[in-house]
Amino acid sequence: MGIDRKYKELAKFTQKIKTTYIKGIKPDQFVKTLERLKVNVVVDIRYWSLYPTYFSPKFMKDLLEIHGIEYLKCKALGNPSALRKRAGENFELAKQLYQNYAKNDPESRQELVKLYKLFRFRKNYCLICYCPTLDIKLCHRFWLKELLINLKRNNLGFSEKINLENFNKRLVPEVAS
């Protein structure tokens, strides 16, 4: 595969992954956001189950189905409280712990591989959670997106990893279509 084709494939993969939070918003606002982002599949990566009734997995699945959006629950890719407690306010450590957990915990790794394989299809995916932070860089949605993009980069033969929060260049160079 030529380098231009690899860059195109990486760009397509990257554009498929959206993220949004649901804490503090109502279901109608959530659906409008998904429609604006042209999302086909919502990937729920909430580990714990404290959230308003209207965002329970059952309600979420029914709500999204009405709007033609698929719902996928990936609890194993949530951020366990033990990791959050261990990291405290050290978000670099939290990111490192989470990404190691997602890659090495057998159940999480299985979900990660399943999700990665799903992203090959021509759909737009949105990772959601119920984290208390509005800063995406401090949330496991962002860390999971970065992990998925680096998996894709590795599979395409790119040796370097990217760190999305410090990435101030285009993710891929301009490529003629």
Secondary structure, DSSP 8 states (H G I E B T S, - for coil): --HHHHHHHHHHHHHHEEEEE-TT--HHHHHHHHHHTT-SEEEE---S--S-GGGSHHHHHHHHHHTT-EEEE-GGGS--HHHHHHHTT-HHHHHHHHHHHHHHSHHHHHHHHHHHHHTTSS--EEEEE--S---GGGSHHHHHHHHHHHHHHHHTT--S---GGG--S-SS-----
